[in-house]
Each structure stands twice: as C-alpha cells, then as structure tokens.
C-alpha cells in the first residue's frame, strides 16, 4: 500500500466516524420510501440531489432510473462500485419509525444499505484530493427483476474503460462488523421453468383409456431431479426444485391440463449456458413415457456471480484494514440469484458479504421483518472505499478511455431543482 492510499484510507475512516448519524438517516429515508424496479424515480432524484450537493455530476441511466457518477481525477484507471436501488413487493412488518410508508413495498433485501454505502463512498472520496484514478459509482435499478437491471447497465456502455467492479450484499446470518469473502462462485444462476402437460382427460375409473396427467406430473416431479444429477458434473452445483404444481378440480376426473413451475439453479457459468437445452431434453424424455403433450417455457434469469481471484484479493486487503483478520470470514456459496453476475461479461468482478445482524432473533432476506444493525453501514463504506483505492493502485497504468453514459442530465438548469438539506459534512479533526 502506497502512502497516498494509506492517507486516503485514513481520511475515509475519519469521514465515516464523523458521519455515522448522516449515514443512518440516509438509509432510513430510503427504507421508508421503497420503489420497485424501473420505478425508482424518487430514489434516483434523491441520490442525484445528494451527489450534486457535493459537487459531483451524476448521469441518469437510459432506463430513466438509476445513476452513474465518477469521482476522482478523470485520468488513470477506473474502478466500478455498484449498488442496487430497488425494493421488493412485500409488506413491511416492522414496528420502527423508519418503516415503509408505501403499502406492499419494502426494502427487505438490504438495497437501502447497499445504496447508502456507495453514496457514502462517493461523498467521502469527493471530499479528498489526490485520488489516483476514478471511482465510478453505479446506482443500478431493478436488481429484483429478471434478467435484472444489470443487463441495462452493461448495454448502456457505462462500464467501458473500467478495470474491475465490486459490490457488497447484506448478510443477516453474519454479525455486524464482520465481512465474508469467497473466490469463485458465491451466488448461483437462477432460471425459471414452467412445464405444461395436456391430454384428453377422462374418468379415474378408466385411466387406461386416456392420459393420466396427474401421474405424468408426478413422474416429472420425482424423476427430473434424479436424472439431472446423472447428466451434469456434481461440481457444477445444478439443481431443480419445483415450487408449484397445478392440476384438476374433481377427485374422480382426470384433468386435461396440468402445470409445474420451478427454478433451475447453477453455480458453474459454463454449465448454466447449456442448462436450457438440457432441461428441455429431460422433460421431453420423461413426458414421452406418459403419452402427454408437453410444452416447456424456460425463462433465462441471472448468471452466477463468480468472484475473480485478484479482485477478491483486493477486497481482502481492504477488509483486513477495515475489520481485521479476526472479523474476516469465508462466505458460503449461496444458491440465491444476484444480477451483478452480468457485469462479469465485460470485466472481473467481486462481491462481498456485509454482516448486518445485531443480535436477537435471527432475520432473513426477503421477509417483511428484515432489518439491519446500522453500524454495518460505516463498515461497508470503509470496505468499498479502501477496496477501490487498492484497485486503483493495482490497476494503475496507461489511461483508459470510455464513452460517457447515455442519458446525461448534467445540463439541467439549477433553478429546476431544489437542493435537499444535507447532513453529510467533512470531519473537522
């Protein structure tokens, strides 16, 4: 670590110490005002105003929601930090002052924390001189959709010229103050498969005269996962789990139509590429033994997040400085999906787990009771800021170039907007 990076890292630590209350207030504002994917207009405006207040020039993404903003010298390497800004269509079940004010919507996955962390990094680094390159902060919409807002970010070109990208995700199974890292696959690809079977129907007294669709559905339910385990290398981590089955209305009538829905999850990116073809072939093979007509609707979701070893090493260096070796954990692989994996189409990536559990009853993601220990926010700011600094140092070399993001809103007239009251300030020590 160079003296410049050491000095800037210490400055970030000081900034976080001086702005803990403002970070919590920002997170609570976002938590109270959740918005679904591609509808995050108020969230985008809120972030845009905060960034402009600190002298930065955010640019809206072509989707109309989400932002990107560059912090730094404008020369040298470019490193990306990504936050997701959307919420979930869940009711907030917490009795807290910052509970969701929007019925049926809730930040139940920690995106309010992710957003606050990257916003904090942008503001902290913007207050300092001598950044050895550019940190590009991307506030991405629609992570909870399929195939995810990350596809729009990649297509927009805002990642061009950058050397690598980093993100973090709240982990309620890990205590606040701890960080989880893993090289290789840390989350899984997630696809959806809907299988519809049809037949002539008939009487349950005479199944031999028709196609027994309920029996056919049962064969698919039980046989497909077993067949899959013999068709794919076990190290690929491919699994099929059914989530819904629907057929029939009467006990003595064989239905004419039945439907299965489930998810296919894969840890290996190469195996994921061939998952659709394989699943269609297996479904047709099993269905052929039953006589049922079959239709498969396979919906590609998100790829696995496969952490680049060198990028994880940079995260590890930053984590050691942020929380110490005693608070650095090996993160287990998750079969959950995360659209950050699309960033790997254009650059190396790494995702870290940010511990958010503050004691008491266990909490889980995607539940209306989900909440965090807000001390984790400062840890996240320090971790990602230091990671960016280490990455800029590691990737220093000839200047990189890339086109500016489409949807530039920098020319909006100042009188068309009202600057918000801003609680962030420079440390005075």
C-alpha positions as CSV (number, residue, x, y, z in Angstrom):
1,X,0.0,0.0,0.0
2,X,1.4,3.4,-1.0
3,X,1.5,6.4,1.3
4,X,-1.2,8.0,-0.9
5,X,-3.6,5.1,-0.5
6,X,-2.8,4.9,3.2
7,X,-3.6,8.6,3.7
8,X,-6.8,8.5,1.7
9,X,-7.9,5.3,3.6
10,X,-7.4,7.0,6.9
11,X,-9.3,10.0,5.6
12,X,-12.3,7.7,4.8
13,X,-12.1,6.3,8.3
14,X,-12.3,9.8,9.7
15,X,-15.1,10.7,7.4
16,X,-17.2,7.7,8.4
17,X,-16.6,8.4,12.1
18,X,-17.9,12.0,11.6
19,X,-20.9,11.0,9.5
20,X,-22.4,7.9,11.2
21,X,-25.6,9.7,12.0
22,X,-26.0,11.0,8.5
23,X,-25.4,7.6,7.0
24,X,-28.1,6.1,9.3
25,X,-30.5,9.0,8.4
26,X,-30.0,8.3,4.7
27,X,-30.6,4.6,5.0
28,X,-33.8,5.3,7.0
29,X,-35.1,7.7,4.4
30,X,-34.5,5.1,1.7
31,X,-36.1,2.4,3.8
32,X,-39.2,4.5,4.4
33,X,-39.6,5.3,0.7
34,X,-39.1,2.0,-1.3
35,X,-39.8,1.7,-5.0
36,X,-40.0,-1.2,-7.3
37,X,-37.6,-1.9,-10.2
38,X,-37.6,0.6,-13.1
39,X,-39.9,2.8,-11.0
40,X,-37.2,4.2,-8.6
41,X,-37.8,7.8,-9.7
42,X,-37.9,9.4,-6.3
43,X,-34.9,7.3,-5.2
44,X,-33.0,8.4,-8.2
45,X,-33.8,12.1,-7.7
46,X,-32.9,11.9,-4.0
47,X,-29.5,10.4,-4.9
48,X,-28.9,12.8,-7.7
49,X,-29.5,15.8,-5.5
50,X,-27.2,14.5,-2.8
51,X,-24.4,13.9,-5.2
52,X,-24.8,17.3,-6.8
53,X,-24.8,19.0,-3.4
54,X,-21.3,17.7,-3.0
55,X,-20.0,18.9,-6.4
56,X,-20.4,15.7,-8.3
57,X,-22.1,15.3,-11.7
58,X,-24.3,12.3,-11.8
59,X,-25.7,11.0,-15.0
60,X,-29.0,9.1,-15.3
61,X,-29.1,5.7,-16.9
62,X,-31.0,5.3,-20.2
63,X,-33.7,3.4,-18.3
64,X,-34.8,6.7,-16.6
65,X,-33.9,5.5,-13.2
66,X,-30.5,4.8,-11.7
67,X,-27.4,6.8,-11.9
68,X,-23.7,6.7,-12.5
69,X,-21.2,9.2,-11.2
70,X,-17.4,9.5,-11.5
71,X,-15.3,10.5,-8.5
72,X,-11.7,11.4,-8.9
73,X,-9.1,12.7,-11.3
74,X,-10.6,11.7,-14.6
75,X,-7.4,10.0,-15.6
76,X,-5.7,6.7,-14.8
77,X,-7.6,3.5,-14.0
78,X,-11.3,3.4,-13.5
79,X,-12.9,1.1,-10.8
80,X,-16.6,0.5,-10.5
81,X,-18.6,0.3,-7.3
82,X,-22.2,-0.9,-7.8
83,X,-25.3,-0.5,-5.6
84,X,-28.8,-1.7,-6.3
85,X,-31.6,0.7,-5.5
86,X,-34.9,-1.2,-5.9
87,X,-37.2,-2.7,-3.3
88,X,-39.5,-5.7,-3.1
89,X,-43.3,-6.1,-3.4
90,X,-43.6,-7.2,0.3
91,X,-45.3,-5.6,3.3
92,X,-43.0,-4.1,5.9
93,X,-43.9,-5.9,9.1
94,X,-41.5,-3.9,11.5
95,X,-42.7,-1.5,14.1
96,X,-40.0,1.1,13.7
97,X,-40.0,4.9,13.0
98,X,-38.5,4.3,9.5
99,X,-40.9,1.6,8.4
100,X,-42.1,1.7,4.8
101,X,-44.6,4.4,4.1
102,X,-45.8,2.6,0.9
103,X,-48.2,-0.2,1.4
104,X,-47.0,-3.5,0.0
105,X,-43.4,-2.3,-0.7
106,X,-40.4,-2.9,1.5
107,X,-36.6,-2.9,1.4
108,X,-36.4,-6.5,2.6
109,X,-33.1,-7.3,0.9
110,X,-30.8,-4.5,2.1
111,X,-30.7,-2.5,-1.0
112,X,-31.2,0.6,1.1
113,X,-27.9,-0.3,2.9
114,X,-26.1,-1.0,-0.4
115,X,-27.2,2.3,-1.8
116,X,-26.3,4.3,1.3
117,X,-22.8,2.6,1.4
118,X,-21.9,3.5,-2.2
119,X,-23.4,7.0,-1.8
120,X,-21.2,7.4,1.3
121,X,-18.1,6.3,-0.6
122,X,-18.8,8.8,-3.4
123,X,-19.3,11.7,-1.0
124,X,-16.3,10.7,1.2
125,X,-13.9,10.4,-1.7
126,X,-15.2,13.6,-3.3
127,X,-14.1,15.5,-0.2
128,X,-10.5,14.4,-0.7
129,X,-7.7,15.4,-3.1
130,X,-5.2,13.1,-4.8
131,X,-7.4,10.2,-5.8
132,X,-5.1,8.0,-8.0
133,X,-7.7,7.4,-10.7
134,X,-11.5,7.4,-11.0
135,X,-14.1,5.6,-8.9
136,X,-17.3,5.1,-10.9
137,X,-20.3,4.6,-8.7
138,X,-23.2,2.9,-10.3
139,X,-26.7,3.0,-8.7
140,X,-28.4,0.3,-10.6
141,X,-32.2,-0.2,-10.9
142,X,-34.2,-3.3,-10.9
143,X,-31.9,-6.0,-9.4
144,X,-35.0,-7.9,-8.2
145,X,-36.4,-8.3,-11.8
146,X,-35.4,-10.9,-14.4
147,X,-33.0,-10.8,-16.1
148,X,-32.1,-7.8,-13.9
149,X,-31.2,-4.2,-14.3
150,X,-27.6,-5.0,-14.6
151,X,-28.2,-6.0,-18.2
152,X,-29.2,-2.4,-18.9
153,X,-26.1,-1.1,-17.2
154,X,-23.9,-3.3,-19.3
155,X,-25.7,-2.4,-22.5
156,X,-25.5,1.3,-21.8
157,X,-21.7,1.3,-22.0
158,X,-21.2,3.0,-18.6
159,X,-18.8,0.2,-17.7
160,X,-16.5,0.8,-20.6
161,X,-12.9,1.8,-19.7
162,X,-13.2,0.3,-16.2
163,X,-10.8,-2.4,-15.0
164,X,-13.0,-4.2,-12.5
165,X,-16.2,-3.9,-10.4
166,X,-17.1,-4.5,-6.8
167,X,-20.3,-4.8,-4.8
168,X,-21.5,-6.0,-1.4
169,X,-24.6,-7.6,-0.1
170,X,-26.1,-7.6,3.3
171,X,-25.8,-11.0,5.2
172,X,-28.1,-11.2,8.2
173,X,-26.5,-14.5,9.2
174,X,-23.3,-12.7,9.9
175,X,-22.8,-10.3,12.9
176,X,-22.3,-6.6,12.1
177,X,-18.7,-5.8,12.0
178,X,-17.7,-8.9,10.1
179,X,-17.1,-9.4,6.3
180,X,-17.5,-12.6,4.3
181,X,-15.4,-13.2,1.1
182,X,-15.2,-16.1,-1.3
183,X,-13.2,-16.8,-4.5
184,X,-15.1,-18.3,-7.4
185,X,-18.9,-18.8,-7.4
186,X,-20.6,-17.0,-4.5
187,X,-24.1,-17.0,-5.8
188,X,-25.9,-19.2,-8.3
189,X,-27.5,-18.7,-11.7
190,X,-31.3,-18.8,-11.4
191,X,-33.7,-19.7,-14.2
192,X,-37.4,-20.4,-14.2
193,X,-39.1,-23.3,-15.9
194,X,-42.8,-23.8,-16.5
195,X,-43.9,-27.2,-17.8
196,X,-47.5,-27.6,-19.2
197,X,-48.9,-31.1,-19.9
198,X,-52.1,-31.7,-21.8
199,X,-54.2,-34.7,-22.6
200,X,-57.8,-35.8,-23.5
201,X,-58.9,-36.1,-19.8
202,X,-61.2,-38.9,-18.6
203,X,-62.7,-40.8,-15.7
204,X,-60.5,-42.0,-12.8
205,X,-62.2,-45.4,-13.1
206,X,-60.7,-45.9,-16.6
207,X,-57.2,-44.4,-16.6
208,X,-56.1,-46.9,-19.3
209,X,-58.3,-45.2,-21.8
210,X,-56.7,-41.8,-21.5
211,X,-53.5,-40.0,-20.5
212,X,-53.2,-39.8,-16.7
213,X,-51.9,-36.3,-16.4
214,X,-51.6,-36.3,-12.6
215,X,-49.4,-39.5,-12.9
216,X,-47.4,-37.7,-15.6
217,X,-46.9,-34.7,-13.4
218,X,-45.8,-36.9,-10.6
219,X,-43.2,-38.6,-12.8
220,X,-41.8,-35.2,-13.8
221,X,-41.7,-34.1,-10.2
222,X,-39.8,-37.1,-8.9
223,X,-37.8,-38.3,-12.0
224,X,-36.3,-35.0,-13.3
225,X,-34.2,-34.0,-10.3
226,X,-32.7,-37.6,-10.2
227,X,-32.0,-37.6,-13.9
228,X,-30.4,-34.2,-13.7
229,X,-27.9,-35.4,-11.0
230,X,-26.6,-38.0,-13.6
231,X,-26.4,-35.6,-16.5
232,X,-24.3,-32.8,-15.0
233,X,-20.9,-32.8,-13.2
234,X,-21.8,-32.5,-9.5
235,X,-19.2,-29.8,-9.1
236,X,-21.4,-27.5,-11.3
237,X,-23.9,-27.3,-8.5
238,X,-27.0,-27.6,-10.7
239,X,-30.3,-28.2,-9.0
240,X,-34.0,-28.3,-10.0
241,X,-36.6,-27.5,-7.3
242,X,-40.3,-27.4,-8.0
243,X,-42.3,-24.6,-6.4
244,X,-45.8,-25.0,-7.8
245,X,-48.0,-27.8,-9.2
246,X,-51.5,-27.4,-10.5
247,X,-53.9,-29.9,-12.0
248,X,-57.6,-31.0,-11.7
249,X,-60.7,-29.9,-9.8
250,X,-62.5,-33.2,-9.0
251,X,-61.4,-36.3,-7.3
252,X,-62.9,-38.6,-9.9
253,X,-61.9,-36.8,-13.0
254,X,-58.5,-37.0,-14.8
255,X,-57.7,-33.4,-15.9
256,X,-56.9,-32.3,-19.4
257,X,-54.2,-29.9,-18.3
258,X,-51.5,-29.7,-15.6
259,X,-48.7,-27.3,-14.9
260,X,-45.4,-27.4,-13.0
261,X,-43.2,-24.4,-12.1
262,X,-39.8,-24.4,-10.6
263,X,-36.3,-23.0,-10.6
264,X,-33.1,-24.2,-12.0
265,X,-30.0,-23.0,-10.1
266,X,-26.4,-23.5,-11.2
267,X,-23.1,-22.4,-9.7
268,X,-20.9,-23.0,-12.8
269,X,-21.3,-20.5,-15.6
270,X,-20.4,-22.9,-18.4
271,X,-23.0,-25.4,-17.1
272,X,-25.6,-22.6,-17.0
273,X,-25.1,-21.9,-20.7
274,X,-26.3,-25.4,-21.5
275,X,-29.0,-25.6,-18.8
276,X,-32.0,-24.8,-21.0
277,X,-31.2,-27.3,-23.7
278,X,-30.6,-30.0,-21.1
279,X,-33.8,-29.3,-19.2
280,X,-35.9,-29.3,-22.3
281,X,-34.5,-32.7,-23.4
282,X,-35.0,-34.2,-20.0
283,X,-38.6,-33.0,-19.7
284,X,-39.4,-34.4,-23.2
285,X,-37.8,-37.7,-22.4
286,X,-39.9,-38.2,-19.2
287,X,-43.1,-36.9,-20.8
288,X,-42.7,-39.2,-23.7
289,X,-43.2,-42.3,-21.5
290,X,-46.6,-41.0,-20.4
291,X,-48.3,-40.0,-23.6
292,X,-48.9,-36.4,-22.5
293,X,-48.3,-33.5,-24.8
294,X,-45.7,-31.2,-23.3
295,X,-44.8,-27.5,-23.6
296,X,-41.8,-26.0,-21.8
297,X,-41.4,-22.3,-21.1
298,X,-37.8,-21.8,-20.0
299,X,-37.0,-18.3,-18.8
300,X,-33.3,-17.4,-18.5
301,X,-32.7,-15.5,-15.3
302,X,-29.3,-14.3,-14.0
303,X,-25.9,-15.8,-14.3
304,X,-23.9,-16.9,-11.2
305,X,-21.7,-14.4,-9.6
306,X,-18.2,-15.8,-10.0
307,X,-15.7,-13.8,-8.0
308,X,-12.4,-13.1,-9.7
309,X,-9.4,-14.2,-7.5
310,X,-7.4,-11.0,-8.0
311,X,-10.4,-8.8,-7.2
312,X,-11.1,-10.9,-4.1
313,X,-7.5,-10.4,-3.0
314,X,-8.1,-6.6,-3.2
315,X,-11.2,-6.9,-1.2
316,X,-9.4,-9.0,1.4
317,X,-6.7,-6.4,1.8
318,X,-9.3,-3.7,2.3
319,X,-11.2,-6.0,4.8
320,X,-8.1,-6.6,6.8
321,X,-7.6,-2.9,7.2
322,X,-11.3,-2.3,7.9
323,X,-12.3,-5.1,10.3
324,X,-9.1,-7.0,11.0
325,X,-8.4,-10.7,10.3
326,X,-10.4,-11.9,13.2
327,X,-13.6,-10.5,11.6
328,X,-12.9,-11.8,8.1
329,X,-14.9,-14.9,7.2
330,X,-15.2,-17.4,4.4
331,X,-18.6,-16.8,2.9
332,X,-20.5,-20.0,1.9
333,X,-21.9,-20.4,-1.6
334,X,-25.5,-19.3,-1.9
335,X,-28.0,-20.8,-4.3
336,X,-29.7,-17.4,-4.5
337,X,-29.5,-15.2,-7.6
338,X,-27.9,-11.8,-8.0
339,X,-27.7,-9.9,-11.3
340,X,-24.3,-8.4,-10.5
341,X,-23.1,-11.5,-12.4
342,X,-23.9,-9.8,-15.7
343,X,-21.0,-7.3,-15.0
344,X,-18.6,-10.2,-15.5
345,X,-19.5,-10.2,-19.2
346,X,-17.2,-7.2,-19.5
347,X,-14.8,-7.1,-16.6
348,X,-13.6,-9.0,-13.5
349,X,-16.0,-8.7,-10.5
350,X,-16.1,-9.5,-6.8
351,X,-19.0,-9.5,-4.4
352,X,-18.5,-9.3,-0.6
353,X,-20.9,-10.2,2.2
354,X,-21.5,-7.5,4.7
355,X,-22.6,-8.7,8.2
356,X,-25.7,-6.9,9.4
357,X,-27.0,-9.0,12.3
358,X,-27.1,-7.0,15.6
359,X,-28.2,-9.7,18.0
360,X,-31.6,-11.0,19.0
361,X,-33.9,-13.2,16.9
362,X,-32.5,-14.4,13.5
363,X,-33.6,-12.4,10.5
364,X,-33.7,-13.4,6.9
365,X,-33.7,-11.7,3.5
366,X,-36.9,-11.2,1.5
367,X,-39.0,-11.1,4.6
368,X,-41.0,-8.1,5.9
369,X,-39.3,-8.4,9.3
370,X,-35.8,-7.9,7.8
371,X,-33.7,-5.1,9.4
372,X,-30.0,-4.4,9.9
373,X,-27.7,-3.2,12.6
374,X,-26.8,0.2,11.2
375,X,-23.2,0.0,12.4
376,X,-22.7,-2.1,9.4
377,X,-23.1,0.9,7.1
378,X,-19.9,2.5,8.2
379,X,-18.1,-0.8,7.8
380,X,-19.4,-1.0,4.2
381,X,-18.3,2.5,3.3
382,X,-14.8,1.9,4.7
383,X,-14.6,-1.5,3.0
384,X,-15.6,-0.4,-0.5
385,X,-13.7,2.9,-0.4
386,X,-10.5,1.1,0.6
387,X,-11.1,-1.6,-2.0
388,X,-11.5,1.0,-4.7
389,X,-8.2,2.6,-3.5
390,X,-6.3,-0.7,-3.6
391,X,-7.8,-1.5,-7.0
392,X,-6.7,1.9,-8.4
393,X,-3.2,1.3,-7.1
394,X,-3.1,-2.2,-8.5
395,X,-4.5,-1.3,-11.9
396,X,-2.5,1.9,-12.5
397,X,-1.1,2.1,-15.9
398,X,-1.8,3.8,-19.2
399,X,-5.0,5.9,-19.0
400,X,-8.2,4.1,-20.0
401,X,-10.9,5.7,-22.1
402,X,-14.6,5.0,-22.4
403,X,-17.7,6.9,-23.6
404,X,-19.8,8.9,-21.2
405,X,-23.1,7.4,-20.1
406,X,-26.1,8.0,-22.2
407,X,-28.9,9.9,-20.6
408,X,-26.7,12.7,-19.3
409,X,-28.7,15.0,-17.0
410,X,-25.8,17.3,-16.1
411,X,-27.2,20.2,-18.2
412,X,-30.4,20.5,-16.2
413,X,-30.9,24.1,-15.0
414,X,-30.2,24.7,-11.4
415,X,-33.5,26.6,-10.9
416,X,-35.4,23.4,-12.0
417,X,-34.3,21.6,-8.8
418,X,-34.2,22.3,-5.1
419,X,-31.1,21.2,-3.3
420,X,-32.0,19.0,-0.3
421,X,-30.9,19.7,3.2
422,X,-27.7,17.6,3.5
423,X,-26.4,16.3,6.8
424,X,-23.1,15.0,5.5
425,X,-20.0,17.1,6.4
426,X,-16.3,17.0,6.4
427,X,-14.6,15.8,9.5
428,X,-13.1,18.7,11.5
429,X,-10.4,16.9,13.4
